[in-house]
């Protein structure tokens, strides 16, 4: 049986972050010799080398990468347990950590969280909004309880439970006073190839779908692009320029109601999978997260 001490798990997490034994020891507020001993004892008990000693630091071996992944998971679970115990001590019933893609926030997440908070004000709620690939990574690490998003390509289906909740299209948006609305009733993608764009970074699902749509429309021109995954940066850039961006229709409608952005009348042939409620099959939900999941599924049965 594998016996790993909590301080050894913490050392693995710190070594993963710093890739240097001295800095990892400093982050743990212990001496470097003590950190060296903890690592040596762990490697001896496993019979495997977990880190390669390099000239300017350390790098995990394949065995080390496996154990680092589990160390993060265990530490995250301990952190969740501590949060729930503190919440219980203060008269609350637990914590709910939700991850979401931006497109799920206006029509799905925000109304559900407001209703949930009214029914369960004792639950401490935290929300992280990022792209699907980053949200799936946080779910894998145990940093969030559940995700409203899309499973990325190449995922292990056995690890996740996924329930479709919201299907929607992608649209092109610009600032409300953009000159395009003075020139034409409709616009083509070919005309927009000369525009400046604010797009998600390469490798993100939305960026890939947009580029595929442009290729499908026969547009090969190199686009003028600023890259960012930050929703507030995208909005601020659009408000202060004639640039365009692509976002889910629900998000665009939200900004439209605020008078900030408008949707450009152009057909965007982007095929988008539905937003799903995603949880881990191998990790039980906390009572607070399980109740939120039931609420979401009850409203979208």
Protein Blocks (a to p, Z undefined) as FASTA:
>chain_A
ZZddfklmmmmmmmmmnopaklmmmmnopafklmmmmmmmmmmmnopafbdcdfkbcddd
fklmmmmmmmmmmmmmmmmmmmmmmmmmnopabdcdddddfklmmmmmmmmmmmmmmmmm
mbccddddddfklmmmmmmnopafbdcddddehiafklpccddfbdcdddddddfklckl
mmpmbdcfklmmmpccddddehiaklmmmmmmmmmnopabdcdddddfbfklmmmmmmmm
cbdcdddfklmmmmmmnomaccddddddddcddddddddfklccdfklmmmmmmmmmmmZ
Z
